[in-house]
Amino acid sequence: MSIWEFLQTYWPLLLKGTLITCAQFLLAAAIAIACALVAGLGKLSGNWLIRGIAIIYIEIFRGTSLLVQLYWIFFVLPLFGLTLPSFIAGFLSVGLNVGSYGAEIVRGAIQSVPRGQWEAAYAISMSPARRMRRIILPQALALMLPPWGNLLIELLKGTALVSLISVADLMFQAKQINASTFLSAQAFGTALVIYYILARFLITPFMRWLERSMARRLGRA
């Protein structure tokens, strides 16, 4: 079967899987960004309890396999009375995992803001919260956007693992097609191209647009 015949036959399944993958990516990205911001700021907190919780989260999720975390959330948590649908368990595990890496990006970017900016905000009697929101975070955001672009691409690729808990994403559909037709090259080749298109022509241009927008806001364009 040629690739064109393959696409004409199986495009509805592949399209459905692609839409599920996009949904998993967007939801996981939202969780990752929120967790990264909270944990990154928490690690810089002067409160030992907040700092300790942030460090424990970062070390556990950054130091263990995403696949193991996925299985824990989906298969082990029900033993403790918490059962999550496979769709929710999928994006939640990916988001928590990537958020732990993003937390270190947030922490590093905040600490990279020149000390003079901190002192100037302190000199005009800004509260710590307002100083962080108005002065430090906007400058830190410009520093953290490039590495976050790479991290979001890794997040997209990480969503392929949710097929292992029967989330009907792109990789799940490709495996189903392959199992029934044995057209491995067509099934997985098409999936490879779709993942590349999502990363190269959607995520990368969007992150570059954000970088340019932030540079203009800070007068660095």
Buried (B, 14 or more C-beta within 10 A) or exposed (E): EEEEEBEEBBEEBBEBBBEBBBBBBEBBBEBBBEBBBBBBBBBBEEEEEBBEBBBEBBEEBBEEEBEEBBBBBBEEEEEEEEEBEBBEBBBBBBBBBBBBBBBBBBBBBBEEBEEEBBEEBEEEEBEEEEBBEEBBBBBBBBBBBBBBBBBBBBBBBBBBBBBBBEBBBBBBBBBBBBEEBEBEEBBBBBBEEBBEEBBEEEBBEEBEEBBEEBEEEEEEE
